[in-house]
Amino acid sequence: MGIKTYEFNSQGMERVYENEKWLVGIKNWKPENDITGVNCLERHNQTDELFVLLSGGCVLIYANETEKGLKFNAVKMEPMKVYQIPARLWHNTITQKETKMVLVEDSSTSMDNSDILKLSETQIEEVQAIAN
């Protein structure tokens, strides 16, 4: 038995390692995560998700549900810090072309226990404004 290495250098996200407990993915820029392409949020209903920015730039967009609708917030990620997205929090990443991130989540996380929320044009404009 020896040490294994994993990498992913294309656009988008790839699960590079997975076992029965957790998975590790590498997430790189893709057009849908560009400030001009963001149009939805996601949430994982049963599990947290962790992000680590390795290079480039990323703004974590998140939204809390209120009586008046979604309240959007943003966090500009700093390299080599761990960012925890708690279960059930609407979120997305807005990245630059040179961005490379690592994500870690429970291996049970899937679209069966996650939701996607399409944003309205007004919400997209609001997300873009707070991301800048």
C-alpha positions in Angstrom: 0.0 0.0 0.0 1.3 3.5 -0.8 0.2 7.1 -1.0 -2.2 8.0 -3.7 -2.6 11.5 -5.2 -5.6 13.0 -6.9 -6.0 16.1 -9.2 -8.5 17.8 -11.4 -7.6 20.6 -13.8 -10.7 21.1 -16.0 -13.6 23.4 -15.6 -16.2 22.6 -13.0 -16.2 20.2 -10.1 -14.9 16.6 -9.8 -15.2 14.2 -6.9 -11.6 13.1 -6.7 -11.8 10.9 -3.6 -14.8 9.2 -1.9 -15.3 6.6 0.7 -18.3 5.4 2.8 -18.0 8.5 5.1 -16.9 11.5 3.2 -15.8 12.9 -0.2 -13.2 15.4 -1.4 -13.8 17.3 -4.6 -11.8 19.9 -6.5 -13.8 22.8 -7.8 -12.4 25.0 -10.5 -14.0 28.0 -12.3 -16.8 27.3 -14.7 -19.1 29.7 -16.6 -22.0 29.0 -14.2 -19.9 30.2 -11.3 -18.8 33.4 -13.0 -20.4 36.6 -11.8 -22.1 36.8 -15.2 -23.3 33.2 -15.0 -24.6 32.7 -11.5 -28.4 32.0 -11.6 -29.2 29.7 -8.7 -28.4 28.7 -5.1 -28.2 25.2 -3.7 -28.6 23.7 -0.2 -27.8 20.3 1.3 -30.6 19.4 3.6 -28.8 16.8 5.8 -25.1 17.6 5.7 -22.6 20.5 6.0 -20.1 21.3 3.3 -16.6 22.7 3.7 -14.7 24.8 1.2 -11.0 25.8 1.0 -9.8 28.3 -1.5 -6.4 27.3 -2.9 -5.9 30.0 -5.6 -7.7 32.7 -7.5 -10.7 34.4 -6.0 -14.1 33.3 -4.7 -17.1 35.0 -3.1 -19.4 32.7 -1.1 -23.0 33.8 -1.6 -25.5 32.6 0.9 -29.1 33.4 1.8 -31.2 33.0 4.8 -35.0 32.6 4.5 -37.0 35.3 6.2 -40.6 36.3 6.3 -39.9 38.8 3.5 -38.0 36.3 1.3 -34.4 35.5 0.9 -31.8 37.8 2.6 -28.5 37.5 0.7 -25.0 37.8 2.2 -21.5 37.4 0.8 -18.1 36.4 2.2 -14.9 37.0 0.3 -12.9 33.8 0.8 -9.3 34.0 1.8 -6.8 31.3 0.7 -6.1 28.4 3.1 -9.0 29.0 5.4 -11.8 26.5 5.9 -15.4 27.8 5.3 -18.2 25.7 6.7 -21.6 25.9 4.9 -24.1 24.4 7.4 -26.8 22.1 6.3 -29.9 23.8 4.9 -28.2 27.1 4.1 -28.8 28.3 0.5 -25.4 29.0 -1.1 -23.3 29.3 -4.2 -19.8 30.3 -5.2 -18.8 33.1 -7.5 -15.3 32.4 -8.9 -12.7 33.9 -11.2 -11.1 32.0 -14.1 -8.0 31.0 -12.1 -9.9 29.8 -9.1 -9.1 26.4 -7.6 -10.9 25.1 -4.4 -11.2 22.0 -2.4 -14.5 20.9 -1.0 -15.2 18.2 1.6 -18.6 16.8 2.4 -20.4 13.7 3.7 -20.4 11.0 1.0 -24.2 10.8 1.5 -24.7 14.3 0.0 -26.5 14.1 -3.3 -29.3 15.7 -5.3 -31.7 13.3 -3.5 -31.1 15.3 -0.2 -30.3 18.7 -1.8 -32.3 21.5 -3.5 -31.6 23.9 -6.3 -33.3 27.3 -6.3 -33.4 29.2 -9.5 -33.0 32.9 -8.9 -35.2 35.6 -10.4 -33.6 38.4 -12.5 -34.0 40.8 -9.5 -32.3 38.2 -7.2 -29.5 37.7 -9.7 -28.8 41.4 -9.8 -28.8 41.6 -6.0 -26.4 38.6 -5.8 -24.1 40.3 -8.4 -24.2 43.6 -6.5 -23.2 42.1 -3.2 -20.5 39.9 -4.8 -18.7 43.0 -6.1 
